[in-house]
Amino acid sequence: MNGLEPRRLRPKVKAVESPATDFESLLAPPPAGVPPSLSDQAYKALEELLVTAKLAPGSIWSEPTLSALTGFGRSPIREALQRLTFDHLVVPLRRHGFRITEVQVEEQLLVLEARRELERLVSVFATRRASASEREIHFEVAKRLRRAGRDRDALLYLRLHFALKRFTAASARNPFIASALSPLHALSRRFFYVHRDRFGDLTEVAGLHADLAESIGRGDEESAAACCDAMTGYAVDFTRRIVLG
């Protein structure tokens, strides 16, 4: 880049690692015996900055700036950016770094179209395959979701929502479906984060997700499938309301 950053390059965002909350520890996957690679750690750090819009949609970033921002070397950052390109969160620009993709309603509707089928499969498989301890965790997080709804805490709700999505996918014991859902969840999380101030009755959507978690906890496949469809329907209606303003 000849020592010059692109004109639209944003100023550095202070990367502060917040300690894991109790529910994040509760929903964290069990250790695999092998520590995550630097590339995996860089991917997780960048994904968090992207889905919370700390790297603003439409902004342009260079590898050196992202390396300085996150504290990871150029190689892990480059590998992470390649994965994030596949996830449709960044677009490589020849000799100009990477552009953060825009948040688009039309794209979100397509994401939800794919999620509807995959989420139903995951929910049904989780009701069949979750362990006793995983079922208890689903019940516990359901309580926390309802509390977040009553408190109208949209940020906590979103963090609980997508952390539980990952946990449920792991409980389904099908890594291929989980891998297909992961980038879709990232795009959805960013969309809802950007539009979080436009949530209507948070108790309704939090209640829908809690109902699903409780169905999985009970091992009720029919109820889990119905709750999953109800949640996706709510998400589609919310997205369309964004279009209508």
C-alpha positions as CSV (number, residue, x, y, z in Angstrom):
1,M,0.0,0.0,0.0
2,N,3.1,2.2,-0.3
3,G,2.8,3.3,3.3
4,L,-0.6,4.9,2.7
5,E,-3.9,3.6,4.0
6,P,-7.0,3.9,1.8
7,R,-9.0,7.1,2.2
8,R,-12.0,5.4,3.8
9,L,-10.0,3.5,6.3
10,R,-11.5,3.9,9.7
11,P,-9.5,4.9,12.8
12,K,-8.3,2.2,15.1
13,V,-10.9,0.6,17.3
14,K,-9.7,-0.2,20.7
15,A,-9.9,-4.0,21.0
16,V,-10.8,-4.7,24.6
17,E,-11.3,-8.3,25.6
18,S,-14.2,-8.5,28.1
19,P,-14.2,-11.4,30.5
20,A,-16.5,-14.2,29.6
21,T,-19.9,-14.0,31.3
22,D,-21.2,-16.9,33.3
23,F,-23.6,-17.9,30.5
24,E,-20.8,-17.8,27.9
25,S,-18.8,-20.2,30.1
26,L,-21.9,-22.4,30.5
27,L,-22.4,-22.6,26.7
28,A,-18.8,-22.9,25.7
29,P,-18.0,-26.1,23.9
30,P,-15.9,-28.7,25.9
31,P,-12.2,-28.5,25.3
32,A,-11.2,-30.6,22.3
33,G,-7.8,-31.4,23.7
34,V,-6.0,-29.2,21.2
35,P,-5.8,-25.4,21.8
36,P,-7.2,-23.3,19.0
37,S,-4.7,-22.1,16.4
38,L,-3.7,-18.5,16.0
39,S,-5.8,-18.4,12.8
40,D,-8.9,-19.7,14.7
41,Q,-8.3,-17.1,17.4
42,A,-7.9,-14.3,14.9
43,Y,-11.0,-15.4,13.1
44,K,-13.1,-15.3,16.3
45,A,-11.7,-11.9,17.2
46,L,-12.4,-10.4,13.8
47,E,-15.9,-12.0,13.5
48,E,-16.9,-10.5,16.9
49,L,-15.8,-7.0,15.6
50,L,-17.7,-7.5,12.4
51,V,-21.0,-8.9,13.8
52,T,-21.1,-6.1,16.5
53,A,-20.4,-3.5,13.7
54,K,-17.2,-2.2,15.4
55,L,-15.8,-2.7,11.9
56,A,-18.4,-0.5,10.2
57,P,-20.2,-1.9,7.1
58,G,-18.7,-0.4,4.0
59,S,-15.4,0.6,5.6
60,I,-12.1,-0.6,4.2
61,W,-9.3,-2.1,6.3
62,S,-5.8,-3.2,5.5
63,E,-4.1,-6.4,6.9
64,P,-1.5,-4.4,8.9
65,T,-4.2,-2.3,10.5
66,L,-6.3,-5.3,11.5
67,S,-3.1,-7.0,12.8
68,A,-2.3,-4.0,15.0
69,L,-6.0,-3.8,16.1
70,T,-6.3,-7.4,17.2
71,G,-2.7,-8.2,18.3
72,F,-2.4,-11.1,15.9
73,G,0.3,-11.5,13.2
74,R,-0.2,-10.9,9.5
75,S,-0.4,-14.6,8.6
76,P,-3.2,-15.5,11.1
77,I,-5.1,-12.3,10.0
78,R,-4.7,-13.2,6.3
79,E,-6.0,-16.7,6.9
80,A,-8.9,-15.4,9.0
81,L,-9.9,-12.9,6.3
82,Q,-10.0,-15.7,3.7
83,R,-12.5,-17.5,5.9
84,L,-14.5,-14.3,6.5
85,T,-14.6,-13.8,2.7
86,F,-16.3,-17.2,2.4
87,D,-18.7,-16.1,5.1
88,H,-19.7,-13.0,3.1
89,L,-18.6,-10.6,5.8
90,V,-15.7,-9.1,3.9
91,V,-14.7,-8.6,0.3
92,P,-11.1,-8.5,-0.9
93,L,-10.0,-5.4,-2.8
94,R,-7.0,-5.7,-5.1
95,R,-4.2,-3.7,-3.5
96,H,-6.6,-2.0,-1.2
97,G,-7.2,-4.4,1.7
98,F,-10.7,-5.6,2.5
99,R,-14.1,-4.0,2.4
100,I,-16.7,-4.8,5.1
101,T,-19.9,-5.9,3.4
102,E,-23.0,-3.9,3.8
103,V,-26.0,-5.0,5.9
104,Q,-28.7,-5.7,3.3
105,V,-32.3,-6.6,4.0
106,E,-32.6,-8.7,0.8
107,E,-29.5,-10.7,1.8
108,Q,-31.0,-11.3,5.3
109,L,-34.2,-12.7,3.8
110,L,-32.1,-15.2,1.8
111,V,-30.1,-16.1,4.9
112,L,-33.4,-16.8,6.8
113,E,-34.6,-18.9,3.9
114,A,-31.6,-21.2,4.3
115,R,-31.7,-21.0,8.1
116,R,-35.4,-22.1,8.3
117,E,-34.6,-25.6,7.0
118,L,-31.2,-26.1,8.7
119,E,-32.4,-24.8,12.0
120,R,-35.4,-27.2,12.0
121,L,-33.0,-30.1,11.4
122,V,-30.7,-29.0,14.2
123,S,-33.5,-28.5,16.6
124,V,-35.0,-32.0,15.9
125,F,-31.6,-33.7,16.1
126,A,-30.8,-31.9,19.4
127,T,-34.0,-33.1,20.9
128,R,-32.9,-36.7,20.0
129,R,-29.2,-36.5,20.8
130,A,-28.6,-34.0,23.6
131,S,-27.2,-35.3,26.8
132,A,-28.9,-34.9,30.1
133,S,-26.6,-32.1,31.1
134,E,-27.1,-30.3,27.7
135,R,-30.9,-30.6,28.2
136,E,-30.5,-28.9,31.6
137,I,-28.5,-26.1,30.1
138,H,-31.2,-25.5,27.5
139,F,-33.7,-25.1,30.4
140,E,-31.4,-22.8,32.3
141,V,-30.8,-20.5,29.2
142,A,-34.5,-20.5,28.5
143,K,-35.0,-18.8,31.9
144,R,-32.3,-16.2,31.1
145,L,-33.8,-15.5,27.7
146,R,-37.2,-14.8,29.3
147,R,-35.5,-12.5,31.9
148,A,-33.6,-10.6,29.1
149,G,-37.0,-10.1,27.4
150,R,-38.7,-8.8,30.5
151,D,-35.7,-6.5,31.2
152,R,-35.8,-5.3,27.5
153,D,-32.1,-6.0,27.3
154,A,-31.6,-6.4,23.6
155,L,-27.9,-6.8,23.7
156,L,-28.0,-9.6,26.3
157,Y,-30.8,-11.3,24.4
158,L,-28.7,-11.3,21.2
159,R,-25.7,-12.7,23.0
160,L,-27.8,-15.4,24.6
161,H,-29.6,-16.2,21.4
162,F,-26.6,-16.8,19.3
163,A,-24.5,-18.5,22.0
164,L,-27.4,-20.9,22.5
165,K,-27.7,-21.4,18.7
166,R,-24.1,-22.7,18.7
167,F,-24.7,-24.8,21.7
168,T,-27.8,-26.4,20.2
169,A,-25.9,-27.1,17.0
170,A,-23.2,-28.9,19.0
171,S,-25.9,-30.8,20.9
172,A,-27.3,-32.0,17.5
173,R,-24.1,-34.0,16.9
174,N,-23.9,-33.2,13.2
175,P,-20.8,-31.0,12.5
176,F,-21.7,-30.6,8.8
177,I,-25.0,-28.8,9.6
178,A,-23.3,-26.8,12.3
179,S,-20.6,-25.7,9.8
180,A,-23.3,-24.7,7.3
181,L,-25.1,-22.7,9.9
182,S,-22.2,-20.8,11.4
183,P,-21.7,-18.2,8.7
184,L,-25.5,-17.7,8.4
185,H,-25.7,-17.0,12.2
186,A,-22.8,-14.5,11.9
187,L,-24.7,-12.6,9.1
188,S,-28.0,-12.7,11.1
189,R,-26.3,-11.6,14.3
190,R,-24.8,-8.6,12.6
191,F,-28.2,-7.7,11.0
192,F,-30.1,-7.9,14.2
193,Y,-27.3,-6.1,16.1
194,V,-27.5,-3.2,13.7
195,H,-31.3,-3.0,13.9
196,R,-31.6,-3.9,17.6
197,D,-33.3,-0.6,18.4
198,R,-36.2,-1.5,16.1
199,F,-37.2,-4.6,18.1
200,G,-40.8,-4.5,19.1
201,D,-41.9,-6.5,22.1
202,L,-38.7,-8.2,23.2
203,T,-40.6,-10.4,25.5
204,E,-42.3,-12.0,22.5
205,V,-39.2,-12.9,20.6
206,A,-37.3,-13.9,23.7
207,G,-40.2,-16.1,24.7
208,L,-40.2,-17.8,21.3
209,H,-36.6,-18.7,21.7
210,A,-37.1,-19.9,25.3
211,D,-40.0,-22.1,24.1
212,L,-37.7,-23.7,21.6
213,A,-35.0,-24.3,24.2
214,E,-37.5,-25.9,26.6
215,S,-38.8,-28.2,23.8
216,I,-35.2,-29.4,23.2
217,G,-34.8,-29.8,27.0
218,R,-37.9,-32.0,27.1
219,G,-36.9,-34.0,24.0
220,D,-40.2,-33.0,22.3
221,E,-39.3,-33.1,18.5
222,E,-42.7,-32.0,17.3
223,S,-42.8,-29.0,19.6
224,A,-39.1,-28.1,18.7
225,A,-39.9,-28.1,15.0
226,A,-43.0,-25.9,15.5
227,C,-41.1,-23.5,17.8
228,C,-38.2,-23.2,15.3
229,D,-40.6,-22.4,12.5
230,A,-42.3,-19.8,14.7
231,M,-39.0,-18.1,15.4
232,T,-38.0,-18.0,11.8
233,G,-41.3,-16.6,10.9
234,Y,-40.8,-13.8,13.5
235,A,-37.4,-13.1,12.1
236,V,-38.8,-12.8,8.5
237,D,-41.6,-10.5,9.6
238,F,-39.1,-8.3,11.5
239,T,-36.8,-8.1,8.5
240,R,-39.7,-7.1,6.2
241,R,-40.7,-4.4,8.7
242,I,-37.2,-2.9,8.2
243,V,-38.1,-2.6,4.4
244,L,-41.4,-0.9,5.2
245,G,-39.7,1.4,7.7
